[in-house]
Amino acid sequence: MFGKMKGTYYLAQKTTDMSEVNKTLTWREAERICEVSFQNNGPFWHLPTDGNNQEIIFTNRADFVAAMNALAISFALFPAKLISFELMHNHVHLILSGPKDDCVAVFMEFKRRLERYFTKCGRFGVLSNFYYELIPIESLRQMRTEIAYVHRNAFVASRDCLVYTYEWGSGMYYYHEVLKSIHFQPFAKIPYLRKREIFQGRVLNMPDGYSFNEEYIFPPCFLDLKLGESFYNSPSEYFIKLTKNLEDQGAIAERMKDKAIVNYEEGFNIAQSLSWTLFQTRIPLLTLDQKTELSRRLHFNYMLSNKHISTILKMNMAYLDELFPEKR
């Protein structure tokens, strides 16, 4: 075992592509390689912006396209690495690797380019509350949870999208080998005037390998997907992080003052499962005391709103408001 693991340490130092090494390894060995990848890189950060006090930023497709290009250009100018991201209507999430100063610098460049775009659109002061927080990611387990949390953001906020269909984030590219391998037009071959539109001004040299999908720079060009995927010992483990043990994400949501970590369907399925686990019966047959206990689990472990709980458990809203007063 030791001899084999010694070889895996060397391999983990040379590559972060888990698909090359996990086919013949035990689960424990694959986990160790993930840990080595985490320890040999970094430091790591989760940079979210405040979505509670910020008005809507991205109102249409053109706004999101401008943000994608601003993000790509910013990471071409600074050495920080982008592991994961999600652009929401009024906030963003970035998972970063690199020295703190570099990570802050790349965000400020991103913000500066967005401000230039919105000024040209006649929308002044849109980013007046576009404040960021830089949260250190200190363990492999935390990294896995933070990436999953970021990729679930749009999925939880809207019933109209999935992690793998949301265009303005990195979730659709994780473990999607076909999508990652698509070849678009090299950025260097784009006409000069089109480049000026993308840069909102002076054209800068972009790294070799950057490609353009007719609207924005292809995200796998500026995402370090190999590093991000190296933190999961298999695609199935990544999928489990997206869909199971969602209470692990509660601490992140509470830290960010998010109002939910699951959507309606997930909340209903969780409630059904807990009903059988705790009381060995279906939700309609629960007593008020049993529903009250179940509501506490749903509220504190999964951050379900009173309205959400009321709909699932058929409980009186006034009663739930007494149990869980809304924080002001």
CORVENRA-V444999 format. One record per residue. N is the residue number from 0. PHI is phi in whole degrees, -180 to 180 (NA if undefined). OMEGA is omega in radians with two decimals (NA if undefined). BURIAL is + if it has 9 or more other ideal C-beta (glycine too) atoms within 8 Angstrom, else -. Layout:
n | phi | omega | burial
N | PHI | OMEGA | BURIAL
N | PHI | OMEGA | BURIAL
//
This chain:
n | phi | omega | burial
0 | NA | -3.08 | -
1 | -63 | 3.14 | -
2 | -62 | 3.13 | -
3 | -67 | -3.14 | -
4 | -68 | 3.11 | +
5 | -60 | 3.09 | -
6 | -65 | -3.13 | -
7 | -71 | 3.06 | +
8 | -59 | -3.12 | +
9 | -63 | -3.12 | -
10 | -66 | 3.13 | +
11 | -65 | 3.11 | +
12 | -74 | -3.09 | -
13 | -90 | -3.08 | -
14 | -147 | 3.04 | -
15 | -113 | 3.13 | +
16 | -89 | -3.06 | +
17 | -65 | -3.12 | +
18 | -63 | -3.13 | -
19 | -81 | -2.96 | -
20 | -123 | -2.97 | +
21 | -89 | -3.07 | +
22 | -73 | -3.09 | -
23 | -115 | -3.06 | -
24 | -100 | 2.97 | +
25 | -73 | 3.11 | -
26 | -58 | -3.11 | -
27 | -64 | 3.13 | -
28 | -67 | 3.11 | +
29 | -64 | 3.09 | +
30 | -62 | -3.12 | +
31 | -65 | 3.11 | +
32 | -66 | 3.07 | +
33 | -59 | 3.14 | +
34 | -64 | 3.11 | +
35 | -63 | 3.11 | +
36 | -61 | 3.12 | +
37 | -65 | -3.09 | +
38 | -70 | -3.07 | -
39 | -86 | 3.14 | -
40 | -124 | 3.13 | +
41 | 93 | 0.04 | -
42 | -65 | -3.05 | +
43 | -116 | -3.08 | +
44 | -144 | 2.91 | +
45 | -108 | 3.13 | +
46 | -112 | 3.02 | +
47 | -102 | 2.96 | +
48 | -103 | -3.06 | +
49 | -75 | 3.11 | +
50 | -95 | -3.09 | +
51 | -86 | -3.09 | -
52 | -116 | -3.10 | -
53 | -106 | 3.07 | +
54 | -69 | 3.11 | -
55 | -60 | -3.14 | -
56 | -99 | -3.05 | +
57 | -99 | -3.02 | +
58 | -99 | -3.10 | -
59 | -154 | -3.09 | -
60 | -62 | -3.13 | -
61 | -59 | 3.11 | -
62 | -65 | 3.13 | +
63 | -65 | 3.12 | +
64 | -61 | 3.11 | +
65 | -60 | 3.13 | +
66 | -67 | 3.11 | +
67 | -62 | 3.13 | +
68 | -69 | 3.10 | +
69 | -61 | 3.12 | +
70 | -66 | -3.13 | +
71 | -61 | -3.12 | +
72 | -65 | -3.12 | +
73 | -62 | -3.13 | +
74 | -77 | 3.02 | +
75 | -78 | -3.06 | +
76 | -94 | -3.08 | -
77 | -130 | -3.04 | +
78 | -78 | 3.11 | -
79 | -61 | 3.13 | +
80 | -104 | 3.09 | +
81 | -102 | -3.10 | +
82 | -97 | -3.09 | +
83 | -159 | 3.08 | +
84 | -157 | 3.03 | +
85 | -150 | 3.05 | +
86 | -99 | 3.09 | +
87 | -103 | -3.05 | +
88 | -62 | -3.10 | -
89 | -129 | 3.08 | +
90 | -162 | 3.12 | +
91 | -133 | 3.01 | +
92 | -127 | 3.05 | +
93 | -130 | 2.95 | +
94 | -104 | -2.94 | +
95 | -123 | 3.00 | +
96 | -132 | 3.12 | +
97 | 144 | 3.08 | +
98 | -57 | -3.07 | -
99 | -55 | -3.10 | -
100 | -63 | 3.12 | -
101 | -67 | -3.13 | +
102 | -68 | 3.08 | +
103 | -66 | -3.11 | +
104 | -62 | -3.12 | +
105 | -68 | 3.09 | +
106 | -67 | -3.13 | +
107 | -64 | 3.06 | -
108 | -67 | 3.08 | +
109 | -59 | 3.13 | +
110 | -63 | -3.13 | +
111 | -61 | -3.14 | -
112 | -70 | 3.06 | +
113 | -65 | 3.14 | +
114 | -61 | 3.11 | +
115 | -63 | 3.14 | +
116 | -63 | -3.09 | +
117 | -68 | 3.07 | +
118 | -63 | 3.11 | +
119 | -66 | 3.11 | -
120 | -85 | -3.12 | -
121 | 80 | 3.13 | -
122 | -108 | -3.05 | -
123 | -90 | 3.06 | -
124 | 74 | -3.12 | -
125 | -61 | -3.05 | +
126 | -99 | -3.08 | +
127 | -63 | 3.12 | -
128 | -117 | -3.10 | -
129 | -85 | -3.09 | +
130 | -93 | -3.12 | -
131 | -114 | 2.99 | +
132 | -129 | -3.14 | -
133 | -114 | -3.02 | +
134 | -109 | 3.14 | +
135 | -68 | 3.05 | -
136 | -107 | -2.87 | +
137 | -109 | 3.14 | -
138 | -150 | 3.11 | -
139 | -62 | 3.13 | +
140 | -61 | 3.11 | -
141 | -63 | 3.13 | +
142 | -59 | 3.14 | +
143 | -60 | -3.12 | +
144 | -70 | -3.12 | +
145 | -66 | 3.12 | +
146 | -63 | 3.13 | +
147 | -61 | 3.13 | +
148 | -60 | 3.14 | +
149 | -62 | -3.08 | +
150 | -71 | 3.14 | +
151 | -90 | -3.01 | +
152 | -55 | -3.11 | +
153 | -69 | 3.13 | +
154 | -62 | 3.13 | +
155 | -72 | -3.07 | +
156 | -76 | -3.05 | -
157 | -139 | 3.09 | -
158 | -82 | -3.05 | -
159 | -97 | -3.11 | -
160 | -142 | 3.05 | -
161 | -115 | 3.08 | -
162 | -56 | -3.05 | +
163 | -89 | 3.10 | -
164 | -122 | -3.10 | -
165 | -78 | -2.98 | +
166 | -73 | -2.97 | -
167 | -99 | 3.11 | +
168 | -156 | -3.08 | +
169 | -94 | -3.06 | +
170 | -59 | -3.08 | +
171 | -70 | -3.09 | +
172 | -99 | -3.11 | +
173 | -66 | 3.11 | +
174 | 60 | 3.09 | -
175 | -106 | -3.00 | +
176 | -64 | 3.14 | -
177 | -65 | -3.11 | -
178 | -65 | -3.12 | +
179 | -66 | -3.04 | +
180 | -91 | 3.13 | -
181 | -65 | 3.13 | -
182 | -105 | 3.08 | -
183 | -107 | -3.14 | +
184 | -63 | 3.07 | +
185 | -57 | -3.10 | +
186 | -61 | -3.11 | +
187 | -62 | -3.08 | -
188 | -95 | 3.11 | -
189 | -71 | 3.11 | +
190 | -55 | -3.04 | -
191 | -58 | -3.11 | -
192 | -64 | 3.08 | -
193 | -67 | 3.10 | -
194 | -63 | 3.12 | +
195 | -62 | 3.08 | +
196 | -63 | -3.11 | -
197 | -67 | -3.09 | +
198 | -82 | -3.06 | +
199 | 58 | -3.13 | +
200 | 151 | -3.05 | -
201 | -59 | -3.11 | -
202 | -84 | 3.11 | -
203 | -113 | 3.08 | -
204 | -73 | 3.10 | -
205 | -103 | -3.13 | +
206 | -60 | 3.03 | -
207 | -60 | 3.13 | -
208 | 100 | 3.07 | -
209 | -67 | 3.10 | +
210 | -129 | -2.95 | +
211 | -133 | -3.06 | +
212 | -99 | 3.12 | +
213 | 85 | 3.09 | -
214 | -121 | -3.09 | -
215 | -146 | 3.13 | +
216 | -66 | -3.04 | +
217 | -62 | -3.03 | +
218 | -52 | 3.11 | +
219 | -58 | 3.09 | +
220 | -71 | -3.09 | +
221 | -115 | 3.04 | +
222 | -96 | 3.00 | +
223 | -93 | -3.09 | +
224 | -67 | -3.14 | +
225 | -62 | 3.12 | +
226 | -68 | -3.13 | +
227 | -60 | -3.13 | +
228 | -70 | -3.13 | +
229 | -69 | -3.13 | +
230 | -86 | 3.08 | +
231 | -119 | -3.07 | +
232 | -78 | 3.10 | +
233 | -170 | 3.04 | +
234 | -59 | -3.12 | -
235 | -66 | 3.12 | -
236 | -68 | 3.06 | +
237 | -60 | -3.14 | +
238 | -62 | 3.11 | -
239 | -63 | 3.11 | +
240 | -63 | 3.12 | +
241 | -74 | -2.93 | +
242 | -121 | -3.08 | -
243 | -122 | 3.08 | -
244 | 50 | -3.04 | -
245 | -69 | 3.10 | +
246 | -63 | 3.08 | -
247 | -61 | -3.10 | -
248 | -86 | -3.12 | +
249 | -61 | -3.13 | +
250 | -65 | 3.11 | -
251 | -67 | -3.13 | +
252 | -62 | 3.13 | +
253 | -66 | 3.12 | +
254 | -61 | -3.09 | -
255 | -97 | -3.13 | -
256 | 61 | 3.03 | -
257 | -73 | -3.05 | +
258 | -95 | -3.10 | -
259 | -158 | 3.03 | +
260 | -122 | 3.10 | +
261 | -135 | 3.06 | +
262 | -90 | -3.03 | +
263 | -62 | -3.08 | -
264 | -62 | 3.12 | -
265 | -64 | 3.12 | +
266 | -61 | 3.12 | +
267 | -65 | 3.14 | +
268 | -65 | 3.11 | -
269 | -64 | 3.13 | +
270 | -62 | 3.10 | +
271 | -60 | -3.13 | +
272 | -63 | 3.14 | -
273 | -66 | 3.13 | +
274 | -61 | 3.11 | +
275 | -71 | -3.11 | +
276 | -66 | -3.04 | -
277 | -84 | -2.95 | +
278 | -127 | 3.12 | +
279 | 54 | 3.09 | -
280 | -154 | 3.14 | -
281 | -82 | -3.08 | -
282 | -56 | -3.11 | +
283 | -62 | -3.09 | -
284 | -97 | -3.12 | -
285 | -72 | 3.01 | +
286 | -78 | 3.12 | -
287 | -62 | 3.12 | -
288 | -62 | 3.12 | -
289 | -67 | 3.09 | +
290 | -63 | 3.12 | +
291 | -64 | 3.10 | +
292 | -64 | 3.13 | +
293 | -65 | 3.12 | +
294 | -62 | 3.10 | +
295 | -63 | 3.11 | +
296 | -62 | -3.10 | +
297 | -67 | -3.11 | +
298 | -73 | -3.02 | +
299 | -83 | -3.10 | -
300 | -88 | -3.04 | -
301 | -123 | 3.04 | +
302 | 58 | 3.07 | +
303 | -70 | 3.12 | +
304 | -73 | 3.10 | -
305 | -60 | 3.12 | +
306 | -65 | 3.12 | -
307 | -63 | 3.13 | +
308 | -64 | -3.14 | +
309 | -59 | -3.13 | +
310 | -67 | -3.07 | -
311 | -74 | -3.02 | +
312 | -96 | -3.10 | +
313 | 56 | 3.13 | -
314 | -108 | -3.14 | +
315 | -69 | -3.10 | -
316 | -63 | -3.13 | +
317 | -62 | 3.10 | -
318 | -64 | 3.13 | -
319 | -67 | 3.13 | +
320 | -65 | 3.05 | +
321 | -72 | 3.12 | -
322 | -67 | -3.04 | +
323 | -130 | -3.14 | -
324 | -60 | 3.13 | -
325 | -68 | 3.12 | -
326 | -75 | -3.14 | -
327 | -118 | NA | -
//
